[in-house]
Amino acid sequence: MNRFRRIAFGCAVAVAALTAAGAASAHWHGRVGIWIGPGPFWWGPPYYYPYYPPVVVADPLYSQPSPVVQVPSPQTYWYYCRESNSYYPYVSQCPGGWEQVTPQPPAPSSAPSEAPR
């Protein structure tokens, strides 16, 4: 029976050694202390930050082009000098004053035109 006790004791020591090695890396690292001072709730309630302002995205502005207005061209006149019987760009001065004359389109030419081929 002595032999059986030795084997049982050896197994118990081996199990204890293996258990101690595994527990060595898993022990508690906390600490216990005594606090002397005000209680744990001596400050006020927590400050909650306000919400961010809402994001406002304005609709894009579309500018429509202004409508095209056809303005008739102002009436143009030719200036005629009676004393020299000539029109303005050909005579630069007229002693009797200039006469406004409405321009006349040129008369159609009487030359025959060729038909396109």
C-alpha positions in Angstrom: 0.0 0.0 0.0 2.9 2.2 0.5 3.6 2.2 -3.1 0.1 3.2 -3.9 0.4 6.2 -1.6 3.5 7.4 -3.3 1.9 7.2 -6.7 -1.2 9.0 -5.4 0.9 11.7 -3.7 3.0 12.1 -6.8 -0.1 12.6 -9.0 -1.5 15.1 -6.5 1.7 17.1 -6.5 1.8 17.1 -10.3 -1.8 18.2 -10.6 -1.3 21.0 -8.0 1.8 22.2 -9.9 0.0 22.3 -13.2 -3.0 24.0 -11.7 -0.8 26.7 -10.0 1.1 27.4 -13.3 -2.2 27.9 -15.1 -3.6 30.2 -12.4 -0.4 32.3 -12.2 -1.3 34.2 -15.4 -5.0 34.6 -14.6 -5.0 36.1 -11.1 -6.9 39.3 -10.3 -5.0 42.6 -10.8 -7.4 44.9 -9.0 -6.8 46.8 -5.8 -8.9 47.6 -2.8 -8.4 51.0 -1.0 -10.1 53.3 1.5 -11.4 56.7 0.3 -11.7 59.6 2.7 -13.4 62.6 1.2 -16.7 63.6 -0.3 -19.0 60.9 -1.6 -18.9 59.5 -5.1 -21.7 61.7 -6.3 -20.5 65.2 -5.3 -20.7 66.6 -8.8 -23.8 67.6 -10.7 -25.6 65.7 -13.4 -23.6 65.1 -16.6 -23.5 67.9 -19.2 -25.3 66.8 -22.3 -24.0 68.6 -25.4 -26.7 70.2 -27.5 -27.7 68.7 -30.9 -25.8 70.0 -33.9 -27.7 72.6 -35.8 -29.8 71.1 -38.6 -28.2 71.1 -42.0 -30.1 73.5 -44.4 -29.3 73.0 -48.0 -30.8 75.7 -50.2 -32.2 74.7 -53.6 -29.9 75.8 -56.4 -30.9 79.0 -58.1 -31.7 78.7 -61.8 -31.7 81.9 -63.8 -33.8 81.8 -66.9 -32.5 83.8 -69.8 -34.5 86.9 -70.6 -36.6 86.6 -73.7 -35.1 88.0 -76.8 -37.0 91.1 -77.9 -36.6 92.2 -81.5 -36.3 95.9 -81.5 -36.8 97.6 -84.8 -33.8 99.5 -85.9 -34.2 103.2 -85.7 -35.1 105.1 -88.8 -32.0 106.1 -90.7 -31.9 109.1 -93.0 -29.6 110.3 -95.7 -28.7 113.9 -95.6 -29.0 115.9 -98.8 -27.6 119.3 -99.6 -29.7 121.2 -102.3 -27.0 123.7 -103.1 -24.4 121.2 -104.1 -26.9 118.5 -105.2 -25.0 115.8 -103.2 -25.4 113.6 -100.2 -23.6 113.8 -96.9 -20.5 111.6 -97.1 -19.5 113.1 -100.4 -20.0 116.7 -99.2 -18.8 117.6 -95.7 -20.4 121.1 -95.4 -23.7 122.5 -96.6 -24.2 126.3 -96.3 -28.0 126.1 -96.7 -28.5 123.3 -94.2 -29.0 119.6 -94.6 -32.3 118.0 -95.6 -33.3 114.6 -94.2 -34.2 112.2 -96.9 -35.6 108.7 -96.4 -33.3 106.2 -98.2 -34.8 104.5 -101.2 -33.9 100.9 -102.1 -32.0 100.6 -105.4 -34.2 99.8 -108.4 -33.9 96.3 -109.7 -31.5 95.9 -112.5 -32.9 95.2 -115.9 -30.0 92.9 -116.8 -31.1 89.3 -117.4 -29.8 86.9 -114.9 -28.6 83.4 -115.9 -30.5 80.5 -114.6 -28.5 78.1 -112.3 -27.4 74.9 -114.0 
